[in-house]
Amino acid sequence: MFHVRGKVALVSGAAQGIGAACARLLAAQGARLLVADIDLAGARAVADGIAREGGIAEAAALDVTREADWRAAVAAAIDHHGGLDVLVNNAGIALVQALVDTSLEQWRQVHAVNLDGVFLGTREAVRAMRPGGRAGRGGSIVNISSVGGLIGSERLTAYCSTKGGVRLFSKSVAIECGRAGYGIRVNSVHPGNTDTPMFRRELQDMLDKGMAANLEEARKFFMDMQVLPMIGEPGDVAAMVLFLASDAARFITGAEFVVDGGLTAQ
C-alpha cells in the first residue's frame, strides 16, 4: 500500500463525501491532517473520527472563495503539524440547470467555489511549499476535477466549465512549478459517478422531476453510462489521491487520472 508517513496534508471540502474519504485514508497511511470545510462541525466530526482511529488531525473552517481563509488554513497546517506536503483541492458544488435558465450570479457562484477556490488554494500552497516558503520542502497538489472536465454534459454547463478549467489550470501550474525547480507536483483527478451527497441530490432531483420512477431506476440511468456495473465509492477516488500524494508518484506531474468505471472510455 502506498503511504504518506511523515507528511502533512490539507484537504478542502473534507466534511463529507470524497474529501472526508481522502482525509481518512491519508491519515490511516500516516499523514497528519488539517481537515478543512465551510462546515466546521462536519470537519470536526471527521477529525475526531480520525483521532479515534489513532490518527492525527485538526479541523479548520474554510470558505474556499476567501483569500483570508486559505491563508489561515495553510498557516494552521504548518503551525499545528510543522509543514505542508500535500494539498487536496476537493471542495466543489454543482448546478444542474439548463443554460438558458442559468443566471450570471449562479454561473459566478459555481466558478467562485470550483475554480477560484482551486486557484487560491494552489497559490497559497505553492507559496508555502516552494524553496524559501514556510514549509519549503516541495510537495504534491491534487486537484479534484470531474469527468465533467473531460466531456460535456447537458444541464451542467457551469459545472463542466469549472472542471475543465481545473484540468488545464493543474497542467499549467505543474509546468510552472517544474520549470522553477520548486519540487512541487500538480495533478488532477476526474471522478465519475460516485456515491456522494452531491450525487444523491442528483438522484433525488431525477425523482422529483419524474425522470425516474424510483431510486433503483435513477441509479441504473447513471450505471448505463459506464462499463463497470456499479456506482463508485468515495474511497475509490481517495485511493488515487493517496497514490498521487505518495512518493510512489514522484515522477508524475501535469497529468490527469480518471476514476469513472469506464464512462469516458467509450
Disulfide bonds with the S-S distance in Angstrom:
none
